[in-house]
Amino acid sequence: MPTYLDVHKISQIGDMINVPGIEDENFKITRINTFCNREEDLIYYLLNATSKDVIEKYHSKFNLKCDSITEVTMM
């Protein structure tokens, strides 16, 4: 399954920052790790997902839009 880095403004997601994990069988998404840079107001989610489109649809459930979604490769 492809791996993606999904980026948000911390201020955009509010209390959802404390959600323990993303695992959604309907959307086939699993969170691998989370990173943040509070000075830049950014949070980064490393996800396994079937496609970028699936990540966008998942976020739309919560009225959220990613600042960016990039497919990445583990080294």
KOLGU-4560 file (N, C-alpha, C; in nm, 3 decimals, padded with zeros to 5 digits):
<recs>
<n_xx: 00.085 n_yy: -00.117 n_zz: 00.000 ca_xx: 00.000 ca_yy: 00.000 ca_zz: 00.000 c_xx: 00.090 c_yy: 00.124 c_zz: 00.000 mol: A seq: 1 type: MET>
<n_xx: 00.058 n_yy: 00.226 n_zz: -00.078 ca_xx: 00.139 ca_yy: 00.348 ca_zz: -00.082 c_xx: 00.142 c_yy: 00.422 c_zz: 00.053 mol: A seq: 2 type: PRO>
<n_xx: 00.248 n_yy: 00.498 n_zz: 00.074 ca_xx: 00.266 ca_yy: 00.579 ca_zz: 00.194 c_xx: 00.261 c_yy: 00.725 c_zz: 00.156 mol: A seq: 3 type: THR>
<n_xx: 00.192 n_yy: 00.806 n_zz: 00.238 ca_xx: 00.174 ca_yy: 00.948 ca_zz: 00.210 c_xx: 00.208 c_yy: 01.032 c_zz: 00.333 mol: A seq: 4 type: TYR>
<n_xx: 00.253 n_yy: 01.154 n_zz: 00.307 ca_xx: 00.272 ca_yy: 01.254 ca_zz: 00.411 c_xx: 00.163 c_yy: 01.358 c_zz: 00.391 mol: A seq: 5 type: LEU>
<n_xx: 00.080 n_yy: 01.374 n_zz: 00.491 ca_xx: -00.034 ca_yy: 01.464 ca_zz: 00.485 c_xx: -00.008 c_yy: 01.577 c_zz: 00.585 mol: A seq: 6 type: ASP>
<n_xx: -00.021 n_yy: 01.701 n_zz: 00.541 ca_xx: 00.018 ca_yy: 01.817 ca_zz: 00.621 c_xx: -00.103 c_yy: 01.906 c_zz: 00.648 mol: A seq: 7 type: VAL>
<n_xx: -00.112 n_yy: 01.952 n_zz: 00.774 ca_xx: -00.220 ca_yy: 02.044 ca_zz: 00.816 c_xx: -00.161 c_yy: 02.155 c_zz: 00.902 mol: A seq: 8 type: HIS>
<n_xx: -00.234 n_yy: 02.265 n_zz: 00.910 ca_xx: -00.207 ca_yy: 02.367 ca_zz: 01.011 c_xx: -00.262 c_yy: 02.312 c_zz: 01.143 mol: A seq: 9 type: LYS>
<n_xx: -00.183 n_yy: 02.317 n_zz: 01.249 ca_xx: -00.230 ca_yy: 02.271 ca_zz: 01.379 c_xx: -00.355 c_yy: 02.349 c_zz: 01.419 mol: A seq: 10 type: ILE>
<n_xx: -00.354 n_yy: 02.478 n_zz: 01.394 ca_xx: -00.468 ca_yy: 02.562 ca_zz: 01.431 c_xx: -00.596 c_yy: 02.522 c_zz: 01.355 mol: A seq: 11 type: SER>
<n_xx: -00.581 n_yy: 02.460 n_zz: 01.237 ca_xx: -00.697 ca_yy: 02.418 ca_zz: 01.159 c_xx: -00.766 c_yy: 02.297 c_zz: 01.220 mol: A seq: 12 type: GLN>
<n_xx: -00.687 n_yy: 02.205 n_zz: 01.277 ca_xx: -00.747 ca_yy: 02.080 ca_zz: 01.324 c_xx: -00.788 c_yy: 02.083 c_zz: 01.471 mol: A seq: 13 type: ILE>
<n_xx: -00.744 n_yy: 02.184 n_zz: 01.545 ca_xx: -00.789 ca_yy: 02.202 ca_zz: 01.683 c_xx: -00.771 c_yy: 02.078 c_zz: 01.769 mol: A seq: 14 type: GLY>
<n_xx: -00.879 n_yy: 02.038 n_zz: 01.839 ca_xx: -00.874 ca_yy: 01.925 ca_zz: 01.932 c_xx: -00.851 c_yy: 01.791 c_zz: 01.865 mol: A seq: 15 type: ASP>
<n_xx: -00.870 n_yy: 01.785 n_zz: 01.734 ca_xx: -00.848 ca_yy: 01.658 ca_zz: 01.665 c_xx: -00.701 c_yy: 01.617 c_zz: 01.668 mol: A seq: 16 type: MET>
<n_xx: -00.613 n_yy: 01.710 n_zz: 01.706 ca_xx: -00.471 ca_yy: 01.677 ca_zz: 01.716 c_xx: -00.449 c_yy: 01.565 c_zz: 01.818 mol: A seq: 17 type: ILE>
<n_xx: -00.538 n_yy: 01.553 n_zz: 01.916 ca_xx: -00.523 ca_yy: 01.453 ca_zz: 02.022 c_xx: -00.587 c_yy: 01.318 c_zz: 01.990 mol: A seq: 18 type: ASN>
<n_xx: -00.645 n_yy: 01.304 n_zz: 01.871 ca_xx: -00.703 ca_yy: 01.175 ca_zz: 01.833 c_xx: -00.590 c_yy: 01.071 c_zz: 01.830 mol: A seq: 19 type: VAL>
<n_xx: -00.607 n_yy: 00.959 n_zz: 01.903 ca_xx: -00.495 ca_yy: 00.866 ca_zz: 01.919 c_xx: -00.446 c_yy: 00.798 c_zz: 01.792 mol: A seq: 20 type: PRO>
<n_xx: -00.532 n_yy: 00.770 n_zz: 01.698 ca_xx: -00.486 ca_yy: 00.702 ca_zz: 01.578 c_xx: -00.589 c_yy: 00.707 c_zz: 01.467 mol: A seq: 21 type: GLY>
<n_xx: -00.540 n_yy: 00.694 n_zz: 01.347 ca_xx: -00.629 ca_yy: 00.690 ca_zz: 01.232 c_xx: -00.622 c_yy: 00.548 c_zz: 01.177 mol: A seq: 22 type: ILE>
<n_xx: -00.730 n_yy: 00.478 n_zz: 01.187 ca_xx: -00.742 ca_yy: 00.347 ca_zz: 01.123 c_xx: -00.886 c_yy: 00.339 c_zz: 01.079 mol: A seq: 23 type: GLU>
<n_xx: -00.909 n_yy: 00.344 n_zz: 00.952 ca_xx: -01.044 ca_yy: 00.343 ca_zz: 00.899 c_xx: -01.055 c_yy: 00.237 c_zz: 00.791 mol: A seq: 24 type: ASP>
<n_xx: -01.125 n_yy: 00.130 n_zz: 00.823 ca_xx: -01.141 ca_yy: 00.018 ca_zz: 00.729 c_xx: -01.217 c_yy: 00.060 c_zz: 00.603 mol: A seq: 25 type: GLU>
<n_xx: -01.315 n_yy: 00.149 n_zz: 00.618 ca_xx: -01.392 ca_yy: 00.194 ca_zz: 00.502 c_xx: -01.305 c_yy: 00.267 c_zz: 00.401 mol: A seq: 26 type: ASN>
<n_xx: -01.209 n_yy: 00.345 n_zz: 00.451 ca_xx: -01.123 ca_yy: 00.423 ca_zz: 00.364 c_xx: -00.986 c_yy: 00.358 c_zz: 00.342 mol: A seq: 27 type: PHE>
<n_xx: -00.958 n_yy: 00.251 n_zz: 00.414 ca_xx: -00.828 ca_yy: 00.181 ca_zz: 00.402 c_xx: -00.711 c_yy: 00.275 c_zz: 00.429 mol: A seq: 28 type: LYS>
<n_xx: -00.717 n_yy: 00.342 n_zz: 00.547 ca_xx: -00.612 ca_yy: 00.434 ca_zz: 00.590 c_xx: -00.560 c_yy: 00.390 c_zz: 00.726 mol: A seq: 29 type: ILE>
<n_xx: -00.427 n_yy: 00.392 n_zz: 00.742 ca_xx: -00.364 ca_yy: 00.364 ca_zz: 00.870 c_xx: -00.256 c_yy: 00.469 c_zz: 00.895 mol: A seq: 30 type: THR>
<n_xx: -00.259 n_yy: 00.530 n_zz: 01.014 ca_xx: -00.154 ca_yy: 00.625 ca_zz: 01.048 c_xx: -00.032 c_yy: 00.550 c_zz: 01.097 mol: A seq: 31 type: ARG>
<n_xx: 00.084 n_yy: 00.583 n_zz: 01.041 ca_xx: 00.211 ca_yy: 00.521 ca_zz: 01.079 c_xx: 00.279 c_yy: 00.602 c_zz: 01.189 mol: A seq: 32 type: ILE>
<n_xx: 00.277 n_yy: 00.735 n_zz: 01.173 ca_xx: 00.343 ca_yy: 00.822 ca_zz: 01.270 c_xx: 00.292 c_yy: 00.964 c_zz: 01.254 mol: A seq: 33 type: ASN>
<n_xx: 00.321 n_yy: 01.047 n_zz: 01.354 ca_xx: 00.280 ca_yy: 01.187 ca_zz: 01.353 c_xx: 00.398 c_yy: 01.272 c_zz: 01.398 mol: A seq: 34 type: THR>
<n_xx: 00.417 n_yy: 01.385 n_zz: 01.329 ca_xx: 00.523 ca_yy: 01.480 ca_zz: 01.363 c_xx: 00.461 c_yy: 01.619 c_zz: 01.366 mol: A seq: 35 type: PHE>
<n_xx: 00.518 n_yy: 01.707 n_zz: 01.448 ca_xx: 00.466 ca_yy: 01.845 ca_zz: 01.444 c_xx: 00.579 c_yy: 01.945 c_zz: 01.460 mol: A seq: 36 type: CYS>
<n_xx: 00.553 n_yy: 02.064 n_zz: 01.411 ca_xx: 00.642 ca_yy: 02.178 ca_zz: 01.427 c_xx: 00.553 c_yy: 02.292 c_zz: 01.476 mol: A seq: 37 type: ASN>
<n_xx: 00.548 n_yy: 02.309 n_zz: 01.607 ca_xx: 00.457 ca_yy: 02.409 ca_zz: 01.666 c_xx: 00.496 c_yy: 02.552 c_zz: 01.625 mol: A seq: 38 type: ARG>
<n_xx: 00.625 n_yy: 02.577 n_zz: 01.606 ca_xx: 00.667 ca_yy: 02.711 ca_zz: 01.563 c_xx: 00.610 c_yy: 02.747 c_zz: 01.426 mol: A seq: 39 type: GLU>
<n_xx: 00.600 n_yy: 02.648 n_zz: 01.338 ca_xx: 00.546 ca_yy: 02.669 ca_zz: 01.203 c_xx: 00.396 c_yy: 02.641 c_zz: 01.196 mol: A seq: 40 type: GLU>
<n_xx: 00.336 n_yy: 02.597 n_zz: 01.310 ca_xx: 00.194 ca_yy: 02.564 ca_zz: 01.318 c_xx: 00.158 c_yy: 02.452 c_zz: 01.220 mol: A seq: 41 type: ASP>
<n_xx: 00.247 n_yy: 02.351 n_zz: 01.209 ca_xx: 00.223 ca_yy: 02.241 ca_zz: 01.115 c_xx: 00.226 c_yy: 02.106 c_zz: 01.185 mol: A seq: 42 type: LEU>
<n_xx: 00.138 n_yy: 02.018 n_zz: 01.140 ca_xx: 00.138 ca_yy: 01.879 ca_zz: 01.184 c_xx: 00.145 c_yy: 01.792 c_zz: 01.060 mol: A seq: 43 type: ILE>
<n_xx: 00.226 n_yy: 01.687 n_zz: 01.070 ca_xx: 00.251 ca_yy: 01.597 ca_zz: 00.958 c_xx: 00.206 c_yy: 01.456 c_zz: 00.998 mol: A seq: 44 type: TYR>
<n_xx: 00.124 n_yy: 01.395 n_zz: 00.917 ca_xx: 00.081 ca_yy: 01.257 ca_zz: 00.939 c_xx: 00.142 c_yy: 01.169 c_zz: 00.831 mol: A seq: 45 type: TYR>
<n_xx: 00.207 n_yy: 01.063 n_zz: 00.874 ca_xx: 00.258 ca_yy: 00.963 ca_zz: 00.781 c_xx: 00.155 c_yy: 00.852 c_zz: 00.776 mol: A seq: 46 type: LEU>
<n_xx: 00.097 n_yy: 00.828 n_zz: 00.659 ca_xx: -00.016 ca_yy: 00.738 ca_zz: 00.643 c_xx: 00.010 c_yy: 00.631 c_zz: 00.539 mol: A seq: 47 type: LEU>
<n_xx: -00.049 n_yy: 00.515 n_zz: 00.559 ca_xx: -00.064 ca_yy: 00.417 ca_zz: 00.453 c_xx: -00.207 c_yy: 00.432 c_zz: 00.404 mol: A seq: 48 type: ASN>
<n_xx: -00.224 n_yy: 00.442 n_zz: 00.274 ca_xx: -00.358 ca_yy: 00.457 ca_zz: 00.217 c_xx: -00.356 c_yy: 00.405 c_zz: 00.074 mol: A seq: 49 type: ALA>
<n_xx: -00.473 n_yy: 00.369 n_zz: 00.026 ca_xx: -00.481 ca_yy: 00.314 ca_zz: -00.110 c_xx: -00.457 c_yy: 00.421 c_zz: -00.216 mol: A seq: 50 type: THR>
<n_xx: -00.489 n_yy: 00.548 n_zz: -00.183 ca_xx: -00.465 ca_yy: 00.657 ca_zz: -00.280 c_xx: -00.475 c_yy: 00.792 c_zz: -00.211 mol: A seq: 51 type: SER>
<n_xx: -00.426 n_yy: 00.894 n_zz: -00.279 ca_xx: -00.438 ca_yy: 01.032 ca_zz: -00.232 c_xx: -00.585 c_yy: 01.072 c_zz: -00.223 mol: A seq: 52 type: LYS>
<n_xx: -00.663 n_yy: 01.027 n_zz: -00.321 ca_xx: -00.806 ca_yy: 01.058 ca_zz: -00.324 c_xx: -00.877 c_yy: 01.005 c_zz: -00.200 mol: A seq: 53 type: ASP>
<n_xx: -00.841 n_yy: 00.887 n_zz: -00.154 ca_xx: -00.901 ca_yy: 00.829 ca_zz: -00.034 c_xx: -00.872 c_yy: 00.916 c_zz: 00.089 mol: A seq: 54 type: VAL>
<n_xx: -00.750 n_yy: 00.969 n_zz: 00.099 ca_xx: -00.713 ca_yy: 01.057 ca_zz: 00.210 c_xx: -00.799 c_yy: 01.183 c_zz: 00.206 mol: A seq: 55 type: ILE>
<n_xx: -00.816 n_yy: 01.241 n_zz: 00.088 ca_xx: -00.899 ca_yy: 01.362 ca_zz: 00.075 c_xx: -01.043 c_yy: 01.334 c_zz: 00.115 mol: A seq: 56 type: GLU>
<n_xx: -01.097 n_yy: 01.220 n_zz: 00.072 ca_xx: -01.236 ca_yy: 01.184 ca_zz: 00.107 c_xx: -01.251 c_yy: 01.162 c_zz: 00.257 mol: A seq: 57 type: LYS>
<n_xx: -01.152 n_yy: 01.097 n_zz: 00.318 ca_xx: -01.155 ca_yy: 01.074 ca_zz: 00.463 c_xx: -01.160 c_yy: 01.208 c_zz: 00.537 mol: A seq: 58 type: TYR>
<n_xx: -01.076 n_yy: 01.301 n_zz: 00.498 ca_xx: -01.073 ca_yy: 01.431 ca_zz: 00.564 c_xx: -01.203 c_yy: 01.509 c_zz: 00.545 mol: A seq: 59 type: HIS>
<n_xx: -01.265 n_yy: 01.492 n_zz: 00.430 ca_xx: -01.390 ca_yy: 01.565 ca_zz: 00.405 c_xx: -01.500 c_yy: 01.524 c_zz: 00.502 mol: A seq: 60 type: SER>
<n_xx: -01.491 n_yy: 01.403 n_zz: 00.560 ca_xx: -01.587 ca_yy: 01.360 ca_zz: 00.663 c_xx: -01.586 c_yy: 01.455 c_zz: 00.782 mol: A seq: 61 type: LYS>
<n_xx: -01.472 n_yy: 01.518 n_zz: 00.806 ca_xx: -01.453 ca_yy: 01.607 ca_zz: 00.921 c_xx: -01.447 c_yy: 01.754 c_zz: 00.879 mol: A seq: 62 type: PHE>
<n_xx: -01.484 n_yy: 01.782 n_zz: 00.755 ca_xx: -01.475 ca_yy: 01.917 ca_zz: 00.699 c_xx: -01.333 c_yy: 01.973 c_zz: 00.707 mol: A seq: 63 type: ASN>
<n_xx: -01.236 n_yy: 01.888 n_zz: 00.683 ca_xx: -01.096 ca_yy: 01.928 ca_zz: 00.682 c_xx: -01.039 c_yy: 01.913 c_zz: 00.542 mol: A seq: 64 type: LEU>
<n_xx: -00.942 n_yy: 01.998 n_zz: 00.513 ca_xx: -00.869 ca_yy: 01.987 ca_zz: 00.387 c_xx: -00.721 c_yy: 01.989 c_zz: 00.419 mol: A seq: 65 type: LYS>
<n_xx: -00.646 n_yy: 01.898 n_zz: 00.361 ca_xx: -00.502 ca_yy: 01.893 ca_zz: 00.382 c_xx: -00.435 c_yy: 02.009 c_zz: 00.309 mol: A seq: 66 type: CYS>
<n_xx: -00.330 n_yy: 02.064 n_zz: 00.371 ca_xx: -00.251 ca_yy: 02.165 ca_zz: 00.302 c_xx: -00.173 c_yy: 02.101 c_zz: 00.188 mol: A seq: 67 type: ASP>
<n_xx: -00.130 n_yy: 01.977 n_zz: 00.211 ca_xx: -00.066 ca_yy: 01.900 ca_zz: 00.104 c_xx: -00.071 c_yy: 01.751 c_zz: 00.138 mol: A seq: 68 type: SER>
<n_xx: -00.067 n_yy: 01.671 n_zz: 00.033 ca_xx: -00.058 ca_yy: 01.526 ca_zz: 00.046 c_xx: 00.046 c_yy: 01.482 c_zz: -00.057 mol: A seq: 69 type: ILE>
<n_xx: 00.153 n_yy: 01.419 n_zz: -00.008 ca_xx: 00.263 ca_yy: 01.379 ca_zz: -00.095 c_xx: 00.290 c_yy: 01.230 c_zz: -00.077 mol: A seq: 70 type: THR>
<n_xx: 00.298 n_yy: 01.158 n_zz: -00.186 ca_xx: 00.337 ca_yy: 01.018 ca_zz: -00.177 c_xx: 00.487 c_yy: 01.013 c_zz: -00.147 mol: A seq: 71 type: GLU>
<n_xx: 00.525 n_yy: 00.930 n_zz: -00.051 ca_xx: 00.665 ca_yy: 00.919 ca_zz: -00.010 c_xx: 00.706 c_yy: 00.772 c_zz: -00.008 mol: A seq: 72 type: VAL>
<n_xx: 00.835 n_yy: 00.750 n_zz: -00.004 ca_xx: 00.891 ca_yy: 00.616 ca_zz: 00.002 c_xx: 00.980 c_yy: 00.604 c_zz: 00.126 mol: A seq: 73 type: THR>
<n_xx: 00.962 n_yy: 00.498 n_zz: 00.201 ca_xx: 01.047 ca_yy: 00.473 ca_zz: 00.317 c_xx: 01.185 c_yy: 00.430 c_zz: 00.266 mol: A seq: 74 type: MET>
<n_xx: 01.290 n_yy: 00.478 n_zz: 00.332 ca_xx: 01.425 ca_yy: 00.443 ca_zz: 00.290 c_xx: 01.491 c_yy: 00.357 c_zz: 00.397 mol: A seq: 75 type: MET>
</recs>
